[in-house]
Structures are given as C-alpha cells and as structure tokens.
C-alpha cells in the first residue's frame, strides 16, 4: 500500500511500555516494564490490503 500525504498520521513508530498499573490514582508504567516501539496502524494497513 502506498501512503499519500494525507496519510501522515498513519506513518511512523510510537512508544509504549510493556505493562501499566494503577499507582496513586494514576495509570503509570509498571515496575520493570520495558519501553518499546510499535506501529499502531499496522492492523489497519493489513485490513486495507485484504479488502
């Protein structure tokens, strides 16, 4: 699939932690969680290729 200029929001990698927990009333990275990159749009691109 070829990305267009209007698809810029679907490009790039995002950061997240491998696990989260409630701490002092907030959602925070769990102790020992790893910071990792991921592509939140990969499944959308896969579905577009199939249909």
Secondary structure, 3 states (H helix, E strand, C coil): CCCCHHHHHHCCCEEEECCEEEECCEEEECCCCCEEEECCCHHHHHHHHHC
